[in-house]
Amino acid sequence: MKKEVTEVVESAIGESDLSRQDRLAQLRNRMASIPAGGDGKAVLSFPTGASVGVPVDRAAKAGILPVPAGIAELLPQGGLVRGTVVSVEGAASLLVGLMASVTASGGHVAVIGQPRLGVLAAYEMGAKLERLAFIPAPGPDPVEVAAVLLDGMDLVILGLAGASVPPSRARAVVARARSKGSTLVVTDGHWDGAEIRLDARVEGYGGFGQGRALGRGRLESLSLAVRARGRSFQPRTTRLDICSAAGHVEWRPTREVSAAQVVAL
């Protein structure tokens, strides 16, 4: 089946002259046009005005969404399992890395309630912007918007703005993610029942010189300490560097982080 979404996803949320119910109904209708599998193509129109057809083939992805180098070693399945909820806290670079990894592999990502998440940073990490949809101002019920977008996106990143989602509602959204084969990443709030929790903290920067030149130069790298916790495995930690190389950004694992180094995580 071949269908098209010919209007911007974001406009269904941002139209102030529509009621909340009408806006969500519009979004549901548009997301229903995106095939959940098979050899069809979904054509998404984004705020940049680009309209790009990309093949959608969930079966080929074996139920796992890719993650940046170094993060894969922390996760039991080597990536984000489809149909699950993952909590991410700390440095925004980790979220950007997830966006880049998923879209570079052919998946679609929606980012909700994260107005400060950098599009340029995502592009430099290798993200395919035509496969990204941004909804920076989702309105009073971002959880409902995320639930709708799970119908057609491979990964949905949801900023909770400090809110705590009731367990009963969280279970309903988890069930929806599982049935649609999509992964939900929640941040900046509390969500009961997340199968994996990732915490990232900046440990330092590179490129600002040494000695008399300390503080001069251009930022060349960012060091992160990342810890993963989950129901089915013991906490795991790693350290990696995000470096600029030949016009793009690379994730380079450096070494395992000791317990003393992750006490603040």
C-alpha positions as CSV (number, residue, x, y, z in Angstrom):
1,M,0.0,0.0,0.0
2,K,1.3,3.5,-0.9
3,K,-0.1,6.5,1.0
4,E,1.2,10.0,1.6
5,V,1.1,12.5,4.5
6,T,1.0,15.8,2.5
7,E,0.8,18.3,5.4
8,V,3.3,19.1,8.1
9,V,2.8,17.0,11.2
10,E,3.6,19.9,13.4
11,S,0.7,22.0,12.1
12,A,-1.9,19.6,13.5
13,I,-0.6,20.5,16.9
14,G,0.1,24.2,16.6
15,E,-3.1,25.5,15.1
16,S,-4.5,27.7,17.8
17,D,-8.0,28.0,16.3
18,L,-8.7,24.3,16.8
19,S,-9.7,22.5,20.0
20,R,-7.4,19.9,21.5
21,Q,-9.7,17.1,20.3
22,D,-9.8,18.5,16.8
23,R,-6.0,18.8,16.7
24,L,-5.4,15.3,17.9
25,A,-8.0,14.0,15.4
26,Q,-6.1,15.7,12.6
27,L,-2.8,14.2,13.7
28,R,-4.3,10.7,14.0
29,N,-5.7,11.0,10.4
30,R,-2.3,12.1,9.1
31,M,-0.4,9.4,11.0
32,A,-2.8,6.8,9.8
33,S,-1.5,7.5,6.3
34,I,1.9,6.2,7.1
35,P,2.3,2.5,6.5
36,A,3.5,0.4,9.4
37,G,5.3,-2.1,7.3
38,G,5.7,-3.6,3.9
39,D,7.4,-2.1,0.8
40,G,5.4,1.1,0.7
41,K,6.8,4.6,1.0
42,A,5.8,7.3,3.5
43,V,6.2,10.9,2.2
44,L,6.6,13.2,5.2
45,S,6.4,17.0,4.8
46,F,8.5,18.8,7.4
47,P,8.9,22.4,8.5
48,T,11.8,22.9,6.1
49,G,9.4,22.2,3.2
50,A,11.2,19.1,2.1
51,S,9.1,16.1,1.0
52,V,11.1,13.0,0.7
53,G,10.0,9.4,0.0
54,V,11.8,6.8,2.1
55,P,11.2,3.0,2.2
56,V,9.6,1.7,5.3
57,D,10.6,-1.8,6.2
58,R,10.3,-2.6,9.9
59,A,10.7,-6.3,9.5
60,A,14.2,-5.8,8.2
61,K,15.3,-4.1,11.4
62,A,14.9,-7.3,13.5
63,G,13.1,-5.5,16.3
64,I,16.1,-3.4,17.4
65,L,16.8,0.3,16.8
66,P,20.5,1.2,16.4
67,V,22.3,3.5,18.9
68,P,25.7,5.3,18.8
69,A,29.0,3.4,19.1
70,G,29.8,2.7,22.7
71,I,26.2,2.9,23.8
72,A,25.4,-0.4,22.1
73,E,27.8,-2.3,24.5
74,L,25.8,-1.1,27.5
75,L,22.5,-2.6,26.3
76,P,21.7,-6.3,26.4
77,Q,20.3,-6.4,22.9
78,G,22.9,-4.0,21.4
79,G,20.2,-1.3,20.7
80,L,16.8,-0.1,21.7
81,V,14.2,-2.8,21.6
82,R,11.1,-1.9,19.6
83,G,7.9,-1.7,21.6
84,T,9.6,-0.6,24.8
85,V,10.0,2.6,26.8
86,V,13.4,4.0,27.6
87,S,14.2,6.9,30.1
88,V,17.1,9.2,29.2
89,E,18.4,11.9,31.5
90,G,21.4,14.2,31.5
91,A,23.4,15.5,28.5
92,A,21.3,16.2,25.4
93,S,24.1,14.8,23.2
94,L,22.8,11.3,24.0
95,L,19.3,12.2,22.6
96,V,20.8,13.7,19.5
97,G,23.0,10.6,19.0
98,L,19.8,8.4,19.1
99,M,18.1,10.6,16.6
100,A,21.1,10.4,14.3
101,S,21.5,6.6,14.6
102,V,17.9,5.8,13.9
103,T,17.4,8.2,11.0
104,A,20.7,7.2,9.4
105,S,19.5,3.6,9.3
106,G,16.3,4.5,7.5
107,G,13.9,5.0,10.5
108,H,11.7,8.0,11.3
109,V,11.9,10.0,14.6
110,A,9.5,12.4,16.2
111,V,10.8,14.8,18.9
112,I,8.1,16.3,21.2
113,G,8.5,19.0,23.7
114,Q,12.2,19.6,23.2
115,P,12.5,23.1,21.6
116,R,16.2,23.4,22.5
117,L,17.3,20.2,20.9
118,G,19.7,21.2,18.1
119,V,18.9,20.3,14.5
120,L,22.4,21.3,13.5
121,A,23.9,19.0,16.0
122,A,21.8,16.2,14.8
123,Y,22.8,16.9,11.2
124,E,26.5,16.9,12.1
125,M,26.1,13.6,13.9
126,G,24.7,12.1,10.7
127,A,20.9,12.5,11.1
128,K,18.7,12.5,8.0
129,L,16.6,15.6,8.5
130,E,13.9,14.5,6.1
131,R,13.2,11.7,8.6
132,L,12.8,13.9,11.6
133,A,9.6,15.6,12.8
134,F,9.8,18.3,15.5
135,I,6.9,19.3,17.7
136,P,8.4,21.8,20.1
137,A,5.1,23.0,21.6
138,P,2.7,20.0,21.8
139,G,0.1,21.7,23.9
140,P,-1.3,20.6,27.3
141,D,-1.1,16.9,26.7
142,P,2.2,15.8,25.1
143,V,1.7,12.2,26.2
144,E,-1.4,11.9,24.0
145,V,0.6,13.4,21.1
146,A,3.3,10.9,21.7
147,A,0.8,8.0,21.8
148,V,-0.6,9.1,18.4
149,L,2.9,9.4,16.8
150,L,3.8,5.9,17.9
151,D,1.5,4.7,15.1
152,G,3.9,5.8,12.4
153,M,7.3,6.6,13.8
154,D,10.1,4.2,14.7
155,L,11.3,6.3,17.6
156,V,9.4,9.0,19.6
157,I,11.3,11.3,21.9
158,L,9.0,12.8,24.5
159,G,10.0,15.7,26.8
160,L,7.9,15.7,29.9
161,A,8.9,19.1,31.2
162,G,9.2,17.8,34.8
163,A,5.8,16.1,34.8
164,S,5.2,12.7,36.4
165,V,3.0,10.3,34.3
166,P,0.5,8.3,36.3
167,P,1.3,4.5,36.2
168,S,-2.1,3.6,34.7
169,R,-1.5,6.0,31.8
170,A,2.1,4.9,31.4
171,R,0.9,1.3,31.0
172,A,-1.6,2.2,28.3
173,V,1.1,4.0,26.3
174,V,3.6,1.1,26.8
175,A,0.9,-1.3,25.4
176,R,0.4,1.0,22.4
177,A,4.2,1.2,21.7
178,R,4.4,-2.6,21.9
179,S,1.5,-3.1,19.5
180,K,2.9,-0.7,17.0
181,G,6.5,-1.8,17.3
182,S,7.8,1.7,18.1
183,T,10.1,2.8,20.8
184,L,9.4,5.7,23.2
185,V,12.2,7.6,24.8
186,V,11.1,9.8,27.7
187,T,13.1,12.6,29.3
188,D,12.9,15.5,31.8
189,G,10.3,13.8,34.0
190,H,9.2,10.6,35.7
191,W,7.8,7.6,34.0
192,D,7.1,4.3,35.8
193,G,7.9,1.1,34.0
194,A,10.8,2.2,31.7
195,E,12.7,-1.0,30.8
196,I,16.0,0.8,30.5
197,R,17.3,4.0,32.0
198,L,20.2,5.9,30.5
199,D,22.0,8.7,32.3
200,A,24.7,10.8,30.6
201,R,26.9,13.4,32.2
202,V,29.5,15.6,30.6
203,E,33.0,14.9,32.0
204,G,35.1,17.4,30.0
205,Y,35.9,19.1,26.7
206,G,38.8,19.0,24.3
207,G,40.3,21.5,22.0
208,F,40.8,24.5,24.3
209,G,44.6,24.3,24.4
210,Q,47.1,23.6,27.2
211,G,49.5,25.7,29.2
212,R,49.6,29.3,28.1
213,A,47.1,28.5,25.4
214,L,44.6,27.1,27.9
215,G,41.1,28.4,27.1
216,R,41.9,29.3,23.5
217,G,40.9,27.4,20.4
218,R,37.8,25.6,19.2
219,L,35.8,22.8,20.8
220,E,37.0,19.5,19.3
221,S,35.5,16.9,21.5
222,L,33.1,16.2,24.4
223,S,33.6,13.5,26.9
224,L,30.6,11.7,28.3
225,A,30.1,9.2,31.1
226,V,27.0,7.1,30.4
227,R,25.3,4.6,32.8
228,A,22.6,2.1,31.8
229,R,20.2,0.4,34.2
230,G,17.5,-2.0,33.5
231,R,15.2,-4.7,34.8
232,S,17.1,-7.6,33.3
233,F,20.8,-6.6,33.8
234,Q,23.1,-5.0,36.4
235,P,24.1,-1.3,35.9
236,R,26.7,-0.8,33.3
237,T,28.8,2.3,32.7
238,T,31.1,3.5,30.0
239,R,33.0,6.6,29.0
240,L,33.2,7.9,25.4
241,D,34.3,10.9,23.4
242,I,32.2,12.7,20.8
243,C,34.7,14.1,18.4
244,S,34.7,16.1,15.2
245,A,36.4,14.2,12.4
246,A,36.5,15.1,8.6
247,G,33.4,17.3,8.7
248,H,31.2,14.9,10.8
249,V,30.9,13.8,14.4
250,E,32.0,10.4,15.7
251,W,31.3,8.5,18.9
252,R,34.5,6.9,20.2
253,P,34.4,4.6,23.2
254,T,37.4,5.2,25.5
255,R,37.2,3.0,28.6
256,E,34.9,1.6,31.2
257,V,34.1,4.1,33.9
258,S,34.9,3.1,37.5
259,A,32.3,3.3,40.3
260,A,34.1,6.4,41.7
261,Q,33.7,8.3,38.5
262,V,29.9,7.7,38.1
263,V,29.0,8.5,41.7
264,A,27.3,11.7,40.4
265,L,25.2,9.9,37.8
